[in-house]
């Protein structure tokens, strides 16, 4: 039985793999590959389509579908090694599957996920792992979504720049207002000093000498 991997998704925080069933206003309805249970996965959930995943090699990026096919051949259609095995055993097994894998960019955690996914799919009866080419309509939708994301980022960047300009203008105006306030306060404070100086100058002015007092002379009249 074959499986188109673009319809199979992994949901962050939830174990296992899920098949996309239908679209809803706020997400999608998914069905567990293991037990067939359905539930709604929301747009806020981090979902990854297996058809969009690639594995780093020294020469190129290989689709996950190709790695799973190679793993199926190495394991002769049976279950692979336990993903909880020792790290060295996992690396040795993965090297048999893809000898050219980039050991600096493909970590043990990646190997565990891929092996776990392979075991789930094989247990569900899948024997072929394919990725169908996107239709022209799907490609156009994908391009439109990318353009929309670019426009959103551009708009957010422009808004951020405009906001920075407004903040800078407000800061400049605030500094100018503060400087004017300080200048006015300095002038206002300086006025009393001028008055005091004038007062001191007035006090320092020599006082006018008073006219000498006239002595009164008593004249006796002769009898």
C-alpha positions in Angstrom: 0.0 0.0 0.0 1.4 3.4 -1.0 1.0 6.7 0.9 1.3 10.2 -0.4 3.5 11.8 2.3 2.2 15.3 1.8 -1.0 14.2 3.4 0.8 12.8 6.5 1.7 15.3 9.2 3.5 15.4 12.4 2.1 17.6 15.2 4.5 19.1 17.7 3.8 18.0 21.2 1.7 15.0 20.1 3.2 11.5 19.5 2.6 9.5 16.2 1.6 10.6 12.7 -1.7 11.9 11.4 -3.5 11.9 8.1 -5.1 15.2 7.0 -8.8 14.6 6.4 -10.4 18.0 5.8 -10.0 21.7 6.3 -11.9 23.8 8.9 -12.1 27.5 9.5 -9.5 27.4 12.3 -7.4 24.3 11.4 -7.8 20.8 10.0 -9.4 17.5 10.9 -6.7 14.8 11.3 -6.8 11.0 11.8 -4.2 9.1 13.7 -2.3 6.6 11.5 -2.0 4.2 14.5 -5.6 4.0 15.9 -7.8 5.9 13.4 -9.0 8.4 16.0 -9.9 11.9 14.6 -9.7 15.3 16.2 -9.2 18.9 15.2 -5.7 20.4 15.0 -5.8 24.2 15.1 -3.8 26.7 13.1 -1.8 27.6 16.3 -0.4 24.0 16.4 3.0 23.5 14.9 2.4 21.0 12.0 4.9 19.5 9.6 4.0 17.6 6.4 6.3 14.6 5.8 6.2 15.5 2.1 8.0 18.8 2.8 10.8 17.4 4.9 14.3 16.8 3.5 17.5 15.2 4.9 20.9 16.8 4.5 23.6 14.8 2.7 27.0 15.9 1.6 25.9 16.3 -2.1 22.2 17.4 -1.8 19.1 17.5 0.2 17.2 14.2 -0.1 13.4 14.0 0.3 12.2 12.1 3.4 10.3 9.9 1.0 13.6 8.7 -0.6 15.1 8.0 2.9 12.1 6.0 4.0 12.2 4.0 0.7 15.9 3.2 1.3 15.1 2.3 4.9 12.4 -0.1 3.7 14.9 -1.8 1.4 17.6 -2.1 4.1 15.0 -3.5 6.5 13.5 -5.8 3.8 10.0 -4.4 4.5 10.2 -5.1 8.2 10.4 -2.8 11.3 13.6 -0.8 11.8 15.8 -0.6 14.8 14.2 0.7 18.0 14.5 4.5 17.9 15.3 4.4 21.7 18.5 2.4 20.9 22.0 3.6 21.8 23.2 6.6 19.9 26.0 4.7 18.3 23.7 2.0 17.0 21.3 4.6 15.6 24.2 6.3 13.7 25.5 3.0 12.4 22.0 2.0 11.2 21.3 5.4 9.6 24.7 5.2 7.8 23.5 1.9 6.2 20.3 3.6 5.0 22.1 6.8 3.7 25.9 6.5 3.7 26.2 10.1 2.4 24.2 11.7 5.2 25.7 14.9 6.7 26.7 14.0 10.2 27.3 17.6 11.2 23.7 18.7 10.3 21.7 15.4 10.9 21.5 14.9 14.6 20.6 11.7 16.5 17.3 13.4 17.4 16.5 13.6 13.7 17.4 10.0 13.2 15.0 9.0 16.1 12.1 10.8 14.5 12.7 9.4 11.1 13.0 5.8 12.3 10.0 6.3 14.6 7.9 7.6 11.6 9.1 4.7 9.4 8.0 2.1 12.0 4.6 3.7 12.4 4.0 3.7 8.6 5.2 0.1 8.2 3.1 -1.0 11.1 0.0 0.6 9.4 0.7 -1.5 6.3 2.4 1.1 4.0 5.0 -0.3 1.7 5.6 2.7 -0.7 6.4 6.3 0.3 5.8 8.8 -2.4 5.5 12.6 -2.9 3.3 13.7 -5.7 4.2 16.8 -7.6 2.2 19.9 -6.7 -0.5 20.8 -9.2 -0.2 24.2 -11.0 -3.0 25.5 -8.8 -1.3 24.4 -5.6 2.0 25.9 -6.7 0.3 29.2 -7.4 -1.3 29.2 -4.0 2.0 28.5 -2.4 3.6 31.3 -4.3 0.7 33.6 -3.3 1.2 32.7 0.3 4.9 33.4 0.1 4.3 36.8 -1.5 1.7 37.6 1.2 4.3 36.7 3.9 6.8 39.0 2.2 4.4 41.8 2.1 3.4 41.3 5.7 7.1 41.3 6.7 7.7 44.4 4.6 4.7 46.2 6.1 5.8 45.3 9.6 9.3 46.6 8.8 7.9 49.9 7.5 5.6 50.3 10.5 8.6 49.6 12.8 10.6 52.3 10.9 7.8 54.8 11.0 7.3 54.1 14.7 11.1 54.7 15.3 10.9 58.0 13.4 7.9 59.1 15.5 9.6 58.2 18.7 12.8 60.0 17.6 10.7 63.1 16.7 9.0 63.0 20.1 12.3 62.6 21.9 13.7 65.6 20.0 10.6 67.7 20.8 10.8 66.6 24.4 14.5 67.7 24.6 13.7 71.0 23.0 10.8 71.6 25.4 13.0 70.6 28.4 15.8 73.0 27.2 13.3 75.9 26.8 11.9 75.2 30.3 15.3 75.2 31.8 16.2 78.4 30.0 13.0 80.1 31.2 13.7 78.9 34.8 17.2 80.3 34.6 16.0 83.7 33.4 13.2 83.8 36.1 15.7 82.9 38.7 18.2 85.6 37.6 15.7 88.5 38.0 15.7 88.6 41.9 19.5 88.6 41.7 19.4 91.8 39.7 17.0 93.4 42.2 19.3 92.5 45.1 22.3 93.9 43.3 20.3 97.2 42.7 19.3 97.2 46.4 22.9 96.7 47.5 23.9 99.6 45.2 21.3 101.8 46.7 22.4 101.0 50.3 25.9 101.7 49.4 25.1 105.2 48.3 26.5 107.7 50.9 23.8 109.4 53.0 23.3 113.2 52.7 24.8 115.1 55.7 22.2 116.7 57.9 22.4 120.6 58.3 24.0 121.7 61.5 21.5 122.5 64.3 21.0 126.2 65.0 21.7 127.2 68.5 19.1 129.2 70.3 20.3 132.4 72.1 18.2 133.7 75.0 18.3 137.5 75.0 17.2 139.3 78.1 15.4 142.5 77.8 16.6 145.4 79.8 14.2 146.9 82.2 
